[in-house]
Amino acid sequence: MKKFIMVSVLCVLSGCASMSSVDTPPTTTPATPVFFQPFSAALDEPALSTIASVAKAASQQPDTKVFVTGAADSVGSAKANKYLSETRAQVVADALAADGVDQSRIHIRALGIVPPTVGPTGTPAQSARRVLIQLGG
């Protein structure tokens, strides 16, 4: 937890990734999801593996932007979930940068509360606790 907080503080101070309202992810590019536990922005082994795979794909497309969009489920206040979705997006962006993606290519957005999706991810609430990574633009 201390490492996560320290990384987040350092990234806020150094501007690890841009929070951009102008750049939006492409609608035609498939998104790669990274899932989180309730009330958490910690990356587990499956998340780190997913991020490493996306970083490898991004390295093969060096002129492509990387969009990182954080989301949260509906448990808790809208304000808290907006912050949590931003933190999740920043943590994923930091991991992408640590895996070699140039920070200037990474654009993050925080959606806050999003409706859950139905799919192979488990419970609907779990599907809302995610960050989507897209290459494009």
N, C-alpha and C positions, 0 to 999 in steps of 0.2 A: 504494500500500500504506500509506504514511504517513497519507494522508487517511482511509482505512478504519479504521486503528487509532485515530486521533484521534477520529473520529466515534463509534466504539464506546465508547471511554473516556468521552467526554462524555455519551453516552447512559446509560451505567451510573451515572455520577455524578448525572445529572439525572433519571433515571427516565423515559426516552422512552416506553416502552410497558410495560404491566403483564405480568408473568409470572404467569399465573393457572392454578391447578389446579381452581378451582371452575367457571369458564366453559369450556365445551367447544363446539367448532364444531357447527353444526346438521348433521344427517345428511341432510337433504333438499335442502340448497342445494348447487349444483355448485361445485366448487373450481377456482380458476384456478392452474395451476402456474407456478412460476418455477424454471428449471433452472440448475445450476452446474457448473463444471469440477471435476475431482478436487481434493480438498484445498483448495478455494477457497470464499470467501464473497463474491467480487467480482461486482458486477453488470455484465453486458455490455449492449449496446444493445437486444437483444430483451427482456431482463429489465426494463430501464428502461421500455420501451414498454408491456409487459404491466402493470407496476405503475402507470403513468400512466393506463391504461385502467380499472384497478380503482379507482383514486383518483377518477376522474371518475364512475364508477358509484356509489361510496360518497357522493360529494357530493350525489347526487340522492336519497339515503336517509339524511338526517342523524341519524336516531334509531337507526340500525342499527349493531350491533357489527361490528367487523372482526377476524376470527380469522386469525392468521398461524402456521402450523405448520411448523417446520423438520425436515428429515430428512437422513440421510446413507446412503451405501452401506456395505458390510461391510468395506471395505479399511481396515485400521488397528484400533486398540483401541476397545473400547466407550466408554471414558472420553473418548478424543479425538473420537470421532464424536458423542458427546452434546454436547460443547463446540462442535464444528463446526456441528451442527444448531441449537444455540441462537444461535450467532453469525449464521448465515444468516437465521434468523427475525428477529433484531434488525436486521440490515441492511435487510431488506425492510420491516420496520416503520418504520425511520427514513426510508426512501425514500417510503413512503406519507405519513408526516407532512410531509416536505418538499414533497410534492405536494398538501398541504392537508387531509389527514385529521387530525382532532383526535386527539391522542395518547391522550386518555381513552377513546376508542372502540376502540383497538387492544389486542388480547389475544394474547400470544404463547405458544407451547408448543414445546418441543424434544423430539422423539421419539428422537433418536439413530439407531441403525441400523434401517432398515426394509427389508422385502423389495422387490425391484424389481417394477415393473409392466410388462406388455407392452403396447405401444401405438406410436403414431407418433413417439415421442420419440427413437428411436435405440436404443442398446444398453440392455439391462436395468439395468446399473449406473448409466447416466446417468439413468434414470428415478427411481432412488432418491435421487439428489443433487438434492433439490428443496425448495422451500417451497410450501405450498399456502395460498392466500388465499381466505377465504370471508366473504361478507356474510350476516348473519342474527342472530337472537337479540334 
